[in-house]
Structure formats: structure tokens, C-alpha cells
Amino acid sequence: MDLGLVVRGHGRHYIVEDSEGRRRVCHPRGKKSDCVVGDQVRWAEASSDEGVIEAVEPRRNLLFRQDEWKTKSFAANLDQLLVLVAVEPVFSESQLARALIAAESAGISARVALNKTDLPGVAAQRERLRPYRDMGLTVMELALREDPTASAAALVPWLQGKRTFVLGPSGTGKSTLINLLIPDAQAQVGDISQALNSGRHTTTTTQWYWMDAERGTALIDSPGFQEFGLRQIEPAQLPQLMPDLRQHAGGCRFYNCTHLHEPGCGVRAALEAGQIAASRYRIYGEIFEELSSKRW
């Protein structure tokens, strides 16, 4: 069986790229379908232009979100995550924090990019991102439409040779970023839509793009989302997945401190000393309560 890369999926239809870069529609054998974009799969030819997925190779990692009722997988075998937010529309810090927690849980390095920095509200949004800079996260500043040359110059060295997943709410400029860095992006989407015999899913599924002819640098675009559940995480794990809280959690009197009400809490002491931002602590409390609520 040949080894291939899943570059897009819709329902039980997947586009698999073979070792020579050719792409074809493949269907999983049996009723269960657990492939995601980025998977390495073993596939066999079923006809001249279609194949059958026989097996999914073990994954290095998997980025996903999970609410009470369902799990939504984004992509597998990623090197890094770019969370794209913008000056307008104003981003949700809770959604940003959740995406970073999911990446930390999956062992995927991440950075944030603030787009539309040419707009007048940039100072306020820059300040909202200060806690993330303070805890060691790289925050890039971009103006993808107004200054595409400088934006590309900032992004390309970091992206080089990596498989980067681009995540962010609708309206932040993900499509602008993809089209700036991948001139034939629309052609790639068109080819895949033609293979699937459908043009209506171009912005609602995860999409893999190669940035270079050698297929060594990849961008993976994702549809916008409104919610980001973290039900896969145990409440006690949460502080260890938030670097600013993790830094102070070792100073707690009790080993099982929730950092909400116990005496001698190192996290709350750091909060009072201004070493943890109030917004980050509030988000921690919200997520902790959500994860601690009864699961049916």
C-alpha cells in the first residue's frame, strides 16, 4: 500500500496526496471515519482516480477541541500553531487562551499574530496582549492588507520548513494571509473542489497548502469558529497548561490547590502582586468551573 498525506476532508471524502504530489479522492474502508488533515495514511488504488484508505499511521500530535457533546479535530502532525487575531473585529481573549491551552496540551508550540495594526484601535489591543508577551509568548504585529511586504517578511522565516496551522475567528485576515503567502491558493482550492465535484465547501473545511515546490513548508487554514471547548482536559491539569499560572503553582501550600480559595496559594499571591494578569486569572476560573461541572 502507498503512503499518502490527507490534505482535505469533507464527510467521508478525503483528498490524499501521494509521494509524487498527485492528489486523488479517497474513502475510508468501513463505516468509521477518523482521518484528519495532516494524517499519514496507507491507501490502495480503487480506480484510476480514486483510492481506499486502509489505515492511519500513528500521529505525533492532534489539535482538537471538545465540548460536552462532540469532538472537533483540526489537524494532526503539526509543527506549530499561529493564532491570528485582529484589531477589528475585537478578539475574544477567552478564545485565544483556549486555543493556546489546547496547543500546550497537544505539545504544539504557538505564537500569536495581531493583524490590522494600521487601524486606530491598535494600542488597546496591544495592551490586551501584554500578559501573553509577559509570559514568554511571541506576539507578532502584522498589517496584511496595508503592508503585505513587511508582513510577509515577518512571517516567512518563522514558517520556513514547518507545518503551521493557522487558527482564528472569522474576519481576522486568514484568507488574506493565505493568499499573500501562497499565490496559487485559489487554484489549489479549485483543484480540490473539482475533485470532490463541489465548490461550496471552500471555506468550511480545513485546507492544506504547500508554500514551496519542494513541499517542505506548509500552511493549514481552518474555518472560523465561535466556541472552543476543552473538555478533554482534567480540571487539575489546567494550571500546568497556562504558563503564567504554572510558574507560581509550585508555591502553593497544598499540592491539590485549585488556586481559587485555599490559603497559602502561590497563584493568588502572584495575582495580588501583579505578576498574573486579572484577565488571565478570570479566564482560568471560568474554564476551571466549566471543566469541573458534571459531565453527562
N, C-alpha and C positions, 0 to 999 in steps of 0.2 A: 504493500500500500504506500501511496505517496504521502509526504508530509506537506501540509499547507497551512496558511495563515488566514484566519477569519477576519475579513476587513469590513464586513457589514452584515447585519441580520435583520430580518423582518418576519415575525411569526416563525414558521418552520422553514423559511427560505434563508439560506446563508450564501454570501459571496465568499469564496475561498480562493486565495491566491497561491499558485504553486511556486516552486523554487525558481522558475524562469520568469515569474511576473505575470503569467497568464491568469485570468480570473474567470470563474465559472460559478453557476448556481449549484449549490449542494443541499441535500436534505439529510437530516439525521436518520439513521436506521431505528425503527421502532417509534413508539409514541412519545417517549420522553425527549425533551429538547433542552439541553443545559449548556449549549455553546454561547460564548460571548465574544465580542470583538477583541482581538488580541490573542485568542486561543490558538495554539498549535494543534492541528487535528490530523488524524490519519484518515485518508479518504480514498475511495476507489471510483473509477470511471463507470458511469451508468449508461451514458450515451456520448455522442460527440461533443456535446456542450453542457452536460450535467454530470454531477457526481453524487456519491453517497458518503456521508461522514460515518466512519466506523468507530472512532474512538477519539477522546480528547486527551492530549498529553497533560501531565502534571503541571500545575501553574506555579509561577514564582510568587504571584500575589493576585488579589482580586479586589477591585474598588467597587463597593456597593453601598446601598442604603436600604434600611429595613424599617418598616412601620409595623403596627400590630398585625396587619393582615397579609402583607406581601413583601417580598424582597425584590429590589430592582438592581440588577448588576449593570455597572457602567462598562468596564473593560478589564482585561487581565494582562499580566506580564508587562506592567508599566515600569518605566524608569523614574518618572517624575510627574508631578501634578502642577498645573498652572491654574490658579483660581483667579478669574478675571472679574473685577468689579469696576464700577464707573462712578464718576462724579454725579452723573444723571443717567438713568434713574438712581436715586439714592439706594445703596445696597443695604441688605439686612445683615447686621453683624452676627446675629444668631445663625443664619445660613452659612456665613463664612466660617464661623467657629466649628459648625458641624462638619463641613467639608474637610477642614483641617484635622479634626478628630478622626474622621473615617480614614484619611490618608495615613495618619500616625498609627492607627490600629492595623492597617494593612502593610505597614513598613515601607511606605512610599514617600520619598522626600517631596516637599512642596514649597512653592513661593506664591506670592500674591502680586498681581499687576493692577494698578489703578489707572484706568483709561479715561479719556476725555479731560485730561489735566489742563486743557486750554480754556475750560469753562470757569466762570467766576466763583463757583462754589468749591473750588479745589481745596482751599485752606481748611474748611470744616471737615471734609472727608479725609484729608491727610491727617488731621488730628485724631479722627476716629480710628485710624490705623496705627497710631503711635504705640499702643500696647503690643501690637504684633511685631513691630520693629524692636521694641524694648526686650521682647523675649527671644530675639535672635532670628526671627523670620525675615527673609529678604522681601522687601516691598519695592517693586519696580514702578516707575511712572511712565505712562505712555500717552500719546495723542495720535491714535492710529489714523484718523482722517486728516487732521490738521498738519501733522508732521510724520508722515509714513516712513521717511528715510531714517530719521533718528530712532523711531520706534523699532524698525526692523534691525537697526544696528545694535540696539539694546538686547533684543530677543535672540537673534540668530546664534551668537556664541554660546549662550546657555542651552539652546536647543540642540546644538550640533551633536550628532551621533547618539541621540537619545530618543526614546519613545515617550512623548509628552502628551498627557491627557489634559485638555482644556475644558474647564468646568466653570459655569457661571450662569446667573439668571439671564433671561431674555432681555435684549436691549443694551447689553454691556459692550457689544462690539466683537463678539466671537466670529461672526461671519466676515466682518471687515478684516480681522486678524488672519483668518484662514486665506482669504482672497489676496491679501497683501503678500503673504509668505509663500503661497502656492498658486502661481498664476494660472495653472490649468485645473484648479479645484473644481470649477463648474463642469469641465469636461469629464473629470473623474466621476463626479456625481451622475452626470448624464449617462456615462457608460454603464454604471451600475443600475440606474433606473431602467435602462433599456434591457439589461439582462434580466431584471425582475419583472419586466413588462409593466412597469408602473412609474409614474413621475410624481405621485402625490406624497411620497414619504421622504422627500429630500431633506426636510428639516426636523423630522420627528424620530430619527434613529441615530445611534452612534455611528460615526463615519471615520474610517482610517484614511489618512492621506500620507503619501511619501513626499518629502521635500526635495529629494535628490534622486537622480537616475540610478545611483548605486543602492538605493533602498536601505540606507543606514540611519536616516533621520526621519522620524515620523511625528505627525500631529494627529491626535484623535479628537475630533469635535463631538460634542454631545448636545442633545436638545436641552432647552431651558427647563428648569424645574421650580416648583413652588414650595415643596416640602422636602425635608431631609431627615428622615427617621434614623435613629441609631440604636434600634432595639437589639442589634447583635452584640452590644456592649453591656457587660455587667456594671451595675452602679459603682461598685468598689474599684473597678478599673479606670473609671472616668478621670480622676485626678492625674493618673500616670500618663494620660494621653493629652494633657494640657500642660505644655512646658512651664508656663509661669506658675501654675499650682504645684506641679511636680517638684519644682525647685525648693519649695518650702514645706512640702508634706512630710518630709523626714523629721521635721522639728516638732511634730505633734506628740503630746503626752501618751495618747492611746494609739496602738497600732492599727485599730479599726476605726479611726476617726473619720467621720463623714464631712468634717470641715464646715458643719452647719451650726452646731450648738454646743459641742463638747468643750470643756475647759482645757486650757493648755494647748490650743490649736495653733500650729505654726502658720497655717494658711491664713487664718483670720487675723493673726498678729501682723503678717505681711500686708494684708489688706489695709489694716488700720495705719500701718506705717507708709502707705502709698506705694508699696512695692508690687502690688497686684491691682490692676485697674478695676474700679467698681463695676464697669460694664462686663468685664470678663467673669467676675465673681457672680454677678446676677445670672449670666448665661449658664454658668456651672450649676447654680441652684435650680434653674428651670429644667435643664437636661437631667440632672440627678433625680428630680421629682418625677419626671416623665419615665425614666428607666426603672424607678422604684415602684411605680403604680402596678396594680395587679394585671397580669397577662392572662388572657383567656385562652 
